[in-house]
Amino acid sequence: MGNNTFSAPITMFLVFVGFILVTLGMREIASILSPFIFAIFGAMIFAPLVRWLQRKGVPNTVSVGIVIFFFILIVLFVGLLTVISIVQLNSRIPVYESQLDIYISQLTGFIPLSADFSLGAFLRSITGSLISVALNILGGAINATTGIVLIIVTTGFLLLDSLEVPEKIFEEAEERSLVLKNLGGFGKSLMDYVMIRTETNVITGVGIGIILLLGRIEFAIFWALVIIIFSYIPYIGLFLASIPPVFLALMQYGPVAALIVIAIITVVNTLAENVIFPSLAGRGLELYSSVVFISLVYWAFVLGPAGALISVPLTMAVKSILDSFEETKSLGMLLGPSKSEEKVKEPE
């Protein structure tokens, strides 16, 4: 028979078409796919805690139940705080509107306006947009309950299934398969990344939250929680989370206070990202900065806001899979410097 291999241009074209089809397919089932991805990551993150309880003599089912119970408590706390804060925030909107009218009347005396442009109408449209965003967030928080329940249930089943298989079987399988070995390394890298990222986010959120509490900015605890969660989104997460407290500082105390809040957030974030995170993460994420940004845009397009939160772990997973095959190693190197080979060779 003749040679069945395709030429390079045809191969590239087929890969591109396959990539587009997979992207569109995932986007169509994003509402179903996202909870399962979160459940898989959750199971990988909680598995060490379950196994620790197991080593302490706690039965498998009980250890999973304990972990899931704490997981539910965290979800309930975050959800309850979110709903209460947004409801209270909506009740304060008339106060913010009246304060905004005062600023508008002050600004109109300094800014020359044309007959076709109304500063008041422009700023009021911004206020209306903020109101609609708040309502959308509230509706999204309520609608997300179904997804959260699915994540919790799926995570529990995955943890139970993982305990059914002895660790020795995984070790023997990893010795025979480069793919499984790389995926095992990815699991450890994912847990390390999530723990380090969480520690950094908590330090950032708590630091900013304390400053907001001292400054008596309304809903300071909620904004600290939002900053912790949104900081998982690379580059733009903290910026998005900082808009509400800066706006409230402006409404409560004026422009100088808003500038002070911006300066404090910038300083705390700079220390966290340039000092704390690098010291904890060591050599980094094995991903190029440009790849992190592109992956943020891509996964947000495919999975929505949930994709933005987990864009880095998902890209790490893709890179781990690409590094596992000789045919795709070059593509993996485009995402970041490959260290998988070193990790594989070290034990031997």
Residue pairs with C-beta under 8 A, 6 or more apart in sequence:
6 14
23 298
23 301
23 302
26 33
26 302
26 303
27 301
27 302
27 303
30 302
30 303
30 304
30 306
30 307
31 147
33 303
34 147
34 303
34 304
34 306
34 307
35 147
35 150
35 151
35 154
36 150
36 154
37 303
37 306
37 310
37 314
38 151
38 306
38 310
39 150
39 151
39 154
39 155
39 158
40 158
41 190
41 194
41 310
41 313
42 71
42 151
42 155
42 158
43 155
43 158
43 159
43 162
44 187
44 190
44 191
45 190
45 191
45 194
46 67
46 71
46 155
46 159
47 159
47 162
48 191
49 67
50 63
50 64
50 67
50 159
50 162
50 163
51 163
53 62
53 63
53 66
53 67
54 60
54 63
54 163
58 66
60 160
60 163
61 160
63 163
64 156
64 159
64 160
64 163
65 156
67 159
68 152
68 155
68 156
68 159
71 152
71 155
72 152
75 148
75 152
78 225
78 229
79 141
79 145
79 148
81 221
81 222
81 225
82 141
82 222
82 225
83 138
83 141
83 142
85 219
85 222
86 134
86 137
86 138
86 141
87 138
88 219
89 134
89 219
90 131
90 134
90 135
90 138
92 218
93 127
93 131
93 134
95 251
96 127
96 248
96 251
97 124
97 127
99 251
100 123
100 124
100 127
100 251
101 120
103 123
103 250
104 119
104 120
104 123
104 124
107 119
108 119
108 120
111 119
113 119
130 247
170 180
170 184
173 180
174 180
174 181
174 184
175 181
178 324
178 344
179 321
179 324
179 325
181 344
182 320
182 321
182 323
182 324
182 340
182 344
183 320
183 321
183 324
185 320
185 340
185 343
185 344
186 316
186 317
186 320
189 286
189 316
189 320
190 313
190 316
190 317
192 281
193 281
193 285
193 312
193 313
193 316
194 313
196 277
196 280
196 281
197 231
197 232
197 277
197 312
199 276
199 280
200 231
200 272
200 273
200 276
200 277
200 280
201 227
201 228
201 229
201 231
201 232
202 228
203 272
203 276
204 227
204 228
204 231
204 238
204 268
204 269
204 272
205 224
205 225
205 227
205 228
205 231
206 224
207 268
207 272
208 223
208 224
208 227
208 245
208 264
208 265
208 268
209 220
209 221
209 223
209 224
209 225
209 227
211 261
211 264
211 268
212 220
212 223
212 224
212 245
212 261
213 220
213 221
215 249
215 253
215 257
215 260
215 261
216 252
217 223
217 245
217 248
217 249
217 252
217 261
218 248
218 252
219 244
219 248
220 245
223 241
223 244
223 245
226 241
226 244
227 238
227 241
227 242
229 241
229 309
230 237
230 238
230 240
230 241
231 237
231 238
231 241
232 309
232 310
232 312
233 240
233 296
233 308
233 309
233 311
234 292
234 293
234 296
234 311
234 312
235 292
235 293
235 296
236 296
237 308
238 265
238 269
242 261
242 262
242 265
245 261
245 265
246 258
246 261
246 262
246 265
247 258
249 257
249 258
249 260
249 261
250 257
250 258
278 284
283 339
285 292
285 312
285 316
285 336
286 316
286 319
286 336
286 337
286 338
286 339
287 295
287 312
287 315
287 316
287 319
287 335
287 336
288 335
288 336
291 315
291 334
291 335
291 336
292 311
292 312
292 315
295 311
295 312
295 314
295 315
296 308
296 311
298 307
298 311
299 307
299 308
299 310
299 311
299 314
299 315
300 307
300 308
300 311
301 307
303 310
307 314
315 335
318 335
319 332
319 335
319 336
320 340
321 328
322 328
322 329
322 331
322 332
322 335
323 329
323 332
323 338
323 340
323 341
324 340
329 338
332 338
332 340
